[in-house]
Each structure stands twice: as structure tokens, then as C-alpha cells.
Amino acid sequence: MNKKLKICLIGCGRAGMIHARNYAGNVRGAELIAFCDPVAECLEAATSEIEVPYIYKDYNEALKNPEIDAVIVVTPTRFHHDVVIAAAKAGKHVFCEKPMALDEKECDEMIEACRVAGVKLQLGFMRRFDKSFRRTKELIDSGAIGDVAMIKSNTYGPSEPREWMYDVRKSYGPVGEVNSHDFDTVRWYAGSEVKLIHAIGHNFRSPEKSEEYPEYYDTCSVLLQFENGVIATITGAQYVRYGYDSRAEVLGTKGIVKVGSQETNSVELVTADQTIQRDSMDSWRTLFRDAYLAEAQAFVNCVLNDTEPEVTGYDGKMALILVNEGLRSILEKRPIEITR
Ligand SMILES: NC(=O)c1ccc[n+]([C@@H]2O[C@H](COP(=O)([O-])OP(=O)(O)OC[C@H]3O[C@@H](n4cnc5c(N)ncnc54)[C@H](O)[C@@H]3O)[C@@H](O)[C@H]2O)c1
């Protein structure tokens, strides 16, 4: 394909506009030509920031535009399945944000629709494009730490949950809200699939919500065992207030790799009261700014060069299974074997 890939953003909210800003001039070989969102204020906010020739309220209308080559699907998760299948049927390449969909069956249908249509499907696990997380994977693959034995991965988010998030049947709680990326990371580093998952959770920061939402938890620990024997722990928390905290550690038979830092920069303030202060990482938007851009470039490259996406629908499905089974383990208070 010798032309630029013409992109339509479907879902112009928080995460959608991160993609829009990247595709509007920063991704080689791509051109953002359309916005689609059913909410007029979202469309207005998007177009007041970035001008595009086409705007749509209904994604079915957008998909009729033959100029559009690819869609970036950043709607609320419950719409991913229908939008992705319609886009594939219309012959558009697809980038879909995580979590991929609501359940395994939806994921299978999305993967199949893209396969039948012969379009690419890339999932939004941007940590795979973060320089430090990627370097860690390179070190593991180079044998620098011997065989991988154990992986730790944590994500703690600062924000107060929105009301709907207290219902974990809708939000999954931290296993979905903050840890879905960790599930992908540990699969990637382990090079295997999970066979056993045991998660426990507790509500520490919002006790006043416990009566209305008895299943709500804001802190969790997830123990995983992989088919190749690797052990992993994932810890998650919401509403920690102090910042966005995402780190990982891979222990091998000959060494260890540690990735991530809680600091935004290398500035240190030391004062006469003999204290040292540093700036804490505020948000995933800051921490993974470059990773989102690299992720977008990889998507465009895989379409233009007709190569496999680095993060596939299968990766999206496997991470989603772990989120679902993790929540089930918390609610049923027992370990769960994962059979495929
Ligand atoms: N990769 C990441 O780290 C990351 C971070 C944040 C969100 N996300 C994911 O991105 C998706 C969107 O999350 P968000 O935080 O941006 O939500 P949001 O609510 O801020 O934005 C969603 C947008 O989609 C629009 N929308 C709703 N139905 C639509 C439809 N049928 N067609 C087109 N647009 C529609 C809404 O009007 C809204 O503007 C979710 O799946 C979320 O999990 C991923």
C-alpha cells in the first residue's frame, strides 16, 4: 500500500483522544480523517481540538465511507464486539482498546470476523511498546537472567472510583480496571499460558461503600501458575491517591530484571529540614505517553507492510479470560484452574 492509511477514531473520550493526538500528524504513514461518537459534546470537543473532514454520530455510517482504511475502537468496552465485527465486515483494519470485550465468546467472534475479512486486528496493550518493558522482554529472551522462575507485576491507580465501578460485576474492580495490563505483561514475560489463578481482594479505602456494594474491593493480590511452571503475582489497587504506580520484576535462575519507577523525572528537592522530595508519577497518560505513540506506529506499520500485529486478538482474549477468572476467584473465594 503506497498511500497513507486513513484513520477513523470511534469513541472520542479520554483514551480516544490520546490516540487522536498521535494520529493527527505524529504517526508516519497515517492520516486521521474522521471522528465518530454518538455524544454531540464529545464530537465538538474533539473537532475543536483537531480538524477532520468527516464526523459521524453512528459508526455504521462511518464504516460506509470508502476512504476510511482503518478504525481505532475506543468506545466503552461493552460496544467493542459489535463495532469491531461491523468494521471487519466493512473491510476496515482494526485497532481495539483493551479489555477486548466482555467474554471469551465475543473475543472469538471478533477474531474470526477479522480473519474472514482479511483485516488486521491489534489490541491496545501499550506496555508492550514501552521502551523499558520492551527492554525487559529482550533481556529475558537473551538469556541474561537464565530461565524465568517468578514474575511480579503491580499497578496501583490514584483516582477515586466512579460510582459504577463499585459494582464489580460491571467494572471487575482492580483486576479489570488496573490489572488487565499486568495480565498481558506476565503472559508476555512468562512465554506461556496460565493454568491456575487464585485472587483475593478487600475494600480498605471506601468502607462507607461496603453496605451498598458488599462485593467491592479496592486492593487485590493474584497468584498465577503458568503451564511452563513460572509463578507470577499481580497486585492491584485503586484510589491510592499518591500517584500512578506500575512496576514489574522478573526473577530468573541467573539474575533479576526490575522495570519501572515511581518518579516522573530525576529531579530531587533537598531542603534544610533534611528531607528529600521527588515528583511522583501522576497518571498512565504521562507514564505511557511514548508507548501509545509507538503502539500506533506499530499498528500502521503492520497494515502497510502486511505483517502480523505484535499484540493480537488472541492476546486480548487470554488477558480477558484472566480478568474474568480473577474476579470469579475473588467472589467465590477459591483458586480456579484454567482449562482450554
Ligand atoms: N490502554 C489503556 O491503558 C486504556 C486507558 C483508558 C481506557 N482504555 C479503554 O478504552 C475504552 C474507552 O475508555 P475511556 O476511558 O476513553 O471512556 P470514555 O467514557 O472517556 O470514552 C468513551 C467514548 O465512547 C463514546 N461512545 C459510546 N458509545 C459509542 C458508540 N456506539 N460509537 C462511538 N462512540 C461511542 C462515548 O460517547 C465516549 O466519548 C475502554 O474500553 C477502556 O477500557 C484503555
The ligand as an ORCA input file, in Angstrom:
! r2SCAN-3c Opt
* xyz 0 1
  N      -4.956      1.276     27.111
  C      -5.294      1.859     28.224
  O      -4.497      1.972     29.136
  C      -6.677      2.421     28.399
  C      -6.851      3.535     29.227
  C      -8.139      4.044     29.373
  C      -9.211      3.427     28.745
  N      -8.999      2.330     27.976
  C     -10.136      1.650     27.317
  O     -10.649      2.499     26.292
  C     -12.065      2.359     26.190
  C     -12.723      3.720     26.399
  O     -12.406      4.206     27.697
  P     -12.425      5.773     28.053
  O     -11.842      5.880     29.400
  O     -11.872      6.571     26.937
  O     -14.004      6.004     28.129
  P     -14.797      7.370     27.903
  O     -16.131      7.159     28.532
  O     -13.964      8.542     28.324
  O     -14.956      7.468     26.308
  C     -15.758      6.600     25.563
  C     -16.308      7.386     24.375
  O     -17.005      6.498     23.518
  C     -18.200      7.136     23.102
  N     -19.155      6.124     22.654
  C     -20.079      5.454     23.384
  N     -20.763      4.600     22.569
  C     -20.263      4.751     21.325
  C     -20.561      4.176     20.066
  N     -21.511      3.253     19.942
  N     -19.864      4.581     18.983
  C     -18.882      5.502     19.096
  N     -18.555      6.094     20.279
  C     -19.231      5.712     21.372
  C     -18.633      7.918     24.311
  O     -19.554      8.949     23.968
  C     -17.308      8.472     24.807
  O     -16.972      9.700     24.190
  C     -12.460      1.321     27.238
  O     -12.512      0.061     26.647
  C     -11.312      1.408     28.240
  O     -11.137      0.230     28.997
  C      -7.760      1.814     27.778
*
